[in-house]
């Protein structure tokens, strides 16, 4: 299931069509997100008000994308295209799960 927290570090599973991606919210990833866009709490606030954007999802996924050996991280625009192709529901679920994991640690999916 897309959006499930799958690791004690807060990894979230993202399914984009046939592609399964692990997202990991490392310090470096979160700092890069804040530098590129806004404080994390701004993104959380916007998502909680039902105002997440496609560009924010692509940006967050880009920086949290956990690479397998030899893989390259897709560009933000390419991730946005993958989101559109997959439909917004599953990626949105993963985005919210990732934000919850960032705020609450690895037990965020246990509600």
Secondary structure, 3 states (H helix, E strand, C coil): CCCCECCCCCCEEEEECCEEEEECCCHHHHHHHHHHCCCHHHHHHHHHCCCCCHHHHHHHHHHHECCCCCCCCCCHHHHHHHHHHHCHHHHHHHHHHHHHHHHHHHHHHHC
